[in-house]
Amino acid sequence: MIDPADLSHAEPVVFAGDLFLRLAAEGRLVLEPVEADRVIGDLRHTLHVLTDRARLVEQLHGTPLDDIHRLHPEAERAVVDAVFADQVSGGVLRRALDELPKYIRAFENAKRR
């Protein structure tokens, strides 16, 4: 569950996908294959989780909470949290969905050959 107080002094999210891609292309971002694969796996998992959350927000946007509660009472809190987080994040979820694939490509290119 998201506590609104946690968001009041949150630092703005900065993405560096283009920077990582450039550093990997220039050979300045280099990782051992095992480490790169671990990072790539974690990034893919994060992308999967965020994609699911974005899909939920899109599908249920505008759906009355009473309808959600009738369908699945336990889902109501998760839906409220997901929609609230999306609204207060200022588009961070959408930006993350655009940036994470860049991170994945960069780390794939950064594997020491």
C-alpha positions in Angstrom: 0.0 0.0 0.0 1.3 3.5 -0.9 1.5 6.0 1.9 0.9 9.5 0.5 3.3 10.9 3.2 6.1 8.9 1.5 5.5 10.8 -1.7 5.6 14.3 -0.3 9.4 14.6 -0.2 10.2 12.1 -3.0 13.1 13.1 -5.3 12.2 13.4 -9.0 12.9 10.3 -11.0 15.7 10.7 -13.4 16.2 8.2 -16.3 19.4 7.6 -18.1 18.6 5.1 -20.8 20.1 7.1 -23.6 23.3 7.7 -21.5 23.6 4.0 -20.8 23.2 3.1 -24.4 25.9 5.7 -25.4 28.3 4.5 -22.7 27.8 0.8 -23.8 28.3 1.7 -27.5 31.5 3.6 -26.6 32.8 0.6 -24.6 32.7 2.7 -21.3 30.0 0.6 -19.8 31.3 -3.0 -19.5 30.1 -5.9 -17.3 31.0 -9.5 -16.9 28.3 -11.6 -18.7 27.0 -13.2 -15.4 26.6 -9.8 -13.8 25.0 -8.3 -17.0 22.6 -11.2 -17.2 21.6 -10.7 -13.5 20.9 -7.0 -14.1 19.1 -7.7 -17.4 16.9 -10.3 -15.6 16.0 -7.8 -12.9 15.2 -5.1 -15.4 13.0 -7.5 -17.4 11.2 -8.4 -14.2 10.7 -4.8 -13.3 9.4 -4.0 -16.9 7.0 -6.9 -16.6 5.6 -5.7 -13.3 5.3 -2.1 -14.5 3.6 -3.2 -17.7 1.1 -5.2 -15.7 0.4 -2.2 -13.5 0.0 0.2 -16.5 -2.4 -2.3 -18.1 -4.4 -2.4 -14.9 -4.6 1.3 -14.6 -5.7 1.6 -18.3 -8.3 -1.1 -18.1 -9.9 0.1 -14.9 -9.5 3.9 -15.5 -12.9 5.4 -14.8 -14.4 2.1 -13.4 -16.4 2.8 -10.3 -14.9 1.3 -7.2 -18.2 -0.4 -6.3 -18.0 -2.4 -9.5 -14.4 -3.4 -8.8 -15.3 -4.4 -5.2 -18.2 -6.5 -6.5 -15.9 -8.3 -8.9 -13.1 -8.9 -6.4 -13.2 -7.2 -3.0 -9.5 -7.7 -2.3 -8.6 -6.0 -5.6 -10.1 -2.7 -4.7 -7.2 -1.6 -2.5 -4.6 -2.7 -5.2 -6.5 -0.8 -7.8 -6.8 2.4 -5.7 -3.1 2.2 -4.9 -2.1 1.7 -8.6 -4.3 4.5 -9.9 -3.2 6.8 -7.1 0.5 6.1 -7.7 0.1 6.7 -11.4 -1.7 10.0 -10.8 0.8 11.4 -8.3 3.9 10.2 -10.1 3.6 12.7 -12.9 4.0 10.2 -15.7 6.9 8.3 -14.2 5.2 5.0 -14.9 4.9 5.8 -18.6 8.5 7.1 -18.8 9.8 4.0 -17.1 8.0 1.8 -19.7 9.9 3.8 -22.4 13.2 3.8 -20.6 13.6 0.3 -19.2 14.0 -1.3 -22.7 16.9 1.1 -23.3 18.5 0.0 -20.0 18.1 -3.7 -21.1 19.6 -3.0 -24.5 22.5 -1.1 -22.9 23.3 -3.9 -20.5 23.0 -6.5 -23.3 25.6 -4.4 -25.3 27.8 -3.9 -22.2 28.5 -7.6 -21.7 32.2 -8.2 -21.8 33.0 -10.3 -24.8 
